[in-house]
Amino acid sequence: MEQLLEQFFEHLRYERNVSEHTLRNYRIDLGQFYDHLAPADPETGTRREFDIKQIDHITIREWLSQLHAEHKQKTSIARKLAALRTFFQFLLREGVVEMNPAKLVATPRLEKKLPNHLSVEDVVRFIETPDIETDLGKRDRAILEMLYGTGVRVSELVKLDLRDIDFAQKMARVTGKRRKQRVVPFGDPAKHALLQYLAVRNSFLHNAPLAERDTQAVFLNYQGTRITTRSVGRMVDKYITICAGIHNISPHSLRHSFATHLLDSGADLRHIQELLGHARISTTQIYTHVSMEKLIEVYDKTHPKA
């Protein structure tokens, strides 16, 4: 089993080109399934041997039922089932098993959660919260302007290198999931904020020893190394406490706001899909539900019988 899992993880990393975050989730989910099938002896660490061909849909259902009894979230259970389906599909392709038992197990019905987004007025107010009289404020303002101005994921933003930014064309080349690259435009406010930050960027760079400086990264932390997604999350939390009336948002909320405001202004869903880097249009279609509020508002204002 352990050997098969390692072969599968190699397949994910080198053939399917998944992100480290996705790979880590697969390791956790499949590792938990392995622990369920053959718990390690607490003293010796050894596990009982079993034939992977004997695993059927009933075995998988029993595990998922146990997770449900432990009050695991439906989204977490659905993700683990998806990991098993992918794993057994790999084993089927390699001729290890003759069928994919996970395909016979129904995915838990999930509640559709609408993405959390801000109004245009609240976005502007939130983005303008950092004090741009300070170097840190200039950096934070540039980060917020880029998140909302391009709709990129935080994981994509922190990977940006200086060579990825084209100021003349106001374009940024971002690397998304499965290392797929796309080009996204940004506006004058983001360009102005970036230029203001880059003028003081060396003050961050000089905080790191010469050998540890990340000279290519666009956004740096105060130690002179590439900023992390966690640091961006903490930065957003800090400004939430400062900006009155704005609650329960995350860096991802600016991406949701980007998509919602484009759709409200008449942008085509396919174009929004390209800008967001969604592989499937169904992922983007959730924003049509968000914009129902806008449609109802227009209906109430314009229809004679509203």
N, C-alpha and C positions, 0 to 999 in steps of 0.2 A: 504493500500500500504506500509506504513512504517513498519508494522508488518511483511509483506511478505518479504520485503527487508532484515530486520534483520534476519529472518529465513534463507534466502539465504546466507547471510554473515556468519552465523554460520555453514552452510553446507560447504561453501568454506574453512573456517578455520579448522574445525574439521574432516570433511569427506574427502575433497579433498586435505587437507593439503597444501594449496597454501601459497606462501610467503607473508610477510607483504606488500611488494611492489605491488604485484599483487592484493591483497585485497584492498589496497588503490586506485588503478586504477579502480577497479569495483565500489567502493563507489562513486568515482568522476563521472564516466560515467553514472551510473544508477541514481545518484542524479541529474544530469543535465537533464536526460530524465523525471524524476519526476517533476522537476521545469518547464519543457516544458508543461507537461500535466496539472499540477495544481500549478501555481505559488503561492507562499506564499504571503498573504496580508502584505504589508509593515508595517502596523500599528499593526495588531493583530497577524501576523505570522500564521494565520489559512489558510488551503487549502480547496478547494471545494472537495466534495466527488465524486468518480467515480467508475464504475465497471470495474475491470481489464479485465474481459472477453470481454469487448467492444473494447479493443485495437486490431486493426487489422494491416495488413501489410501496408495499406494506411497511417495510423497514423504514423507508423515508418518511412515510406518514406518521409512524410512531414517534420518530424523532421530532417532527414538526409539532405533533400534539404535545409532546413534552415541553417544547419551547413555549407553546401557547399556555400551558399550565403554569409555567414560570413567569407569565405575564410579559413575555417579550412582545415588542411592538410588531404589528402586522407588516410594516415596511421592512423591518429587520428579517422577519421570517421569509417574506417574499424574496429578499435579496439572497438569503442562504439557499433557497430552492433554485433560484436562477444560477447560482454558483454550481450546484450539483448537476443541473441540466447541462451546463457548459462542460463540466468535468467528464460526465458520462458520454457526451457527444464526442469529446476528444478520444476517450477509450474506445468508442465504437469505430471511429475513424482508424484507430491504430490496430483494430482487430482483437482487442483485449476482451470486450464484451460483445454480445450479439444484439442487444437492444439497450435503449436508454430508459431505465425505470423511472427517472425523475419526470419524464414527459407525461406519465400517467397520473401524476399528482397535480391537482388543481391549485393554482395560485390563489392565496387569500384575497378576498375582495377588499380593495383599498379605498379609503375615502379620498376623493379628489380635493386636494388642498389648493386654494388659489394662492399664487405667489404674492408675498407681501410687497407692496410698492407705495411710493409717495406721490403726492400731487406735485405738479410742476413747481408751484410756489414753495412747498416744503423742501423739495430737492435743492432749489436755488439757495434757500435760507441755510440748509444744512451744509452745503458745499462751501458757503462763505463763512462758516464758523471759525476755521483756523486763523490764527493771528499771523498775517503775512509780513508783519514787521520782524518776525523771527525766522531764522533759517529752518527750524523744525516746522513752523507754520507754512512756509513756502513749499516744503516737501509734501506736507499733508494735503495742502490745497491742490497740488499737482496730481496727487494720487486720486483724490475724490473727483476732480475734473475728468481724469482719464477713465475712471470706472464708469461714470455716468455718460461721458462724451463718446465712448466707444462701445460700451456694453460688454467689455471683456470680463472673463472670470478673474477672480483674485489670483488664482494659480497661474493664469496667463500673464497678468500684470507684473507679478514679481519676477517672471522669467525674462522680461524685456531687457535687451541690451541696447546700447547706444546706437549700434548700427541698424537696429530695427526701426528707428524713428526717421521718417522723411519729413522734415519741416517744410520744405518747399511745396510738396504735394499734400501735406497734412494727412499723412498715412502712417500706420504702424503695422508691422508684420508680427503677428502673434502665433505662438505655438500652442495648439489646443490639445484635446484628448487624443490619445494614440499618436501623438507627435505630428498631427496634421496642422499644416500652416495655412493661414489666411491673412488677407490684408484688410484692415478696417480703417475708415476715415475718422478724423477728429476735427473739431471746430476751433475757431479762434480763441475762445476762452481756455480750452485745454492747451492750445499752443502757447498762449501767453503765460499760463501757469507753469508749464514745463520749462520755458525759457527762464523764467524767474528763479525756478528751483535749480536749474543747471548752472546758473551763475554762482550759486553758493554750494554746489555739490561737493567741491573739494574740501569744504570744512568738515564734511562727514568722512570723506576718504582719508584725511590726514589723521583721523582718530585711530586708525588701524595700523599695526606694524606693516612695514613695506611688503613682507612676504604674504600677508593675509589680505591685502587690499583687493577688492574686486573692481578693477578698473573698467570693466565692460558693463556692469549692471547699471541700469538707469536709476532704480530706487535703492537707496542705501539706508541702513539703520545707523544709529548714532555711533556704533562701533566701526563703521566704515566697511561693513560687509553687506551682501545682498539681503534686503528685507525679506521676511518670511510672511506667509499667509496669516499666521497667528498674530504677528505684530500688527498687520493691517487690521485684523479683527479687534485687537485691543485699542488701536487708534480710533476706530469708528465708535467703539463703546465710550471712549473718553469724550468725544464730541457730542454723543447722544446726551450725556449728562449736562453738557453746557447749553445745548440747543433746546430751549423750552418747547414743550408740546410735541416732541418727536420721540416715539418709543418703539420698542420691539422691531428694530430694523438691524440688518447686518450688512456687511459689504455687498452681499449678493442682492440685497434689496435695490441697490443702485442699478444693477443689471436688469432686474425685473422692471424697474421704473423706466429705463431706457427703452425696453421693448414695448411696454404699455403705451408710453407717450408717442412712439413712432406709429403704433397701430391706431391710436386715437386721432392722429393727424393725417391718416389716410394712406400710410405706407402699406405696400403689398406684403402679405405674409411670407411669401417666398424670399423676398429681399431681406426681411427681418431674420429669416432662417439662416441666410448666408452670413449676415452680420454677426449673429450669435454663435455661429459654428455648430449648429445642430445637425446631426446626421440625418434625422428624420423630421418631416414636417409635423408629425403628430406631437413631437415635443414642443414645438413652437405654438401649436394650436391652443395650448392652455391659456394663452394671452387673449384669445377671443372671448373667453369667459370673463376675464378681468374687465375687458372693455364693454361688457354688457351694461355696466354702470353708465358709461358715456352714452350708449345707445338709448337707454331709458331716459336719460337727461334730455337728449335731443328730441325724443318722442314727446315727452311732457311739454316741452317748450313749443313744439311746432305742429302737433297733430290736433285738428279741431275737436276730436272726441277724446282727447287724452284725459 
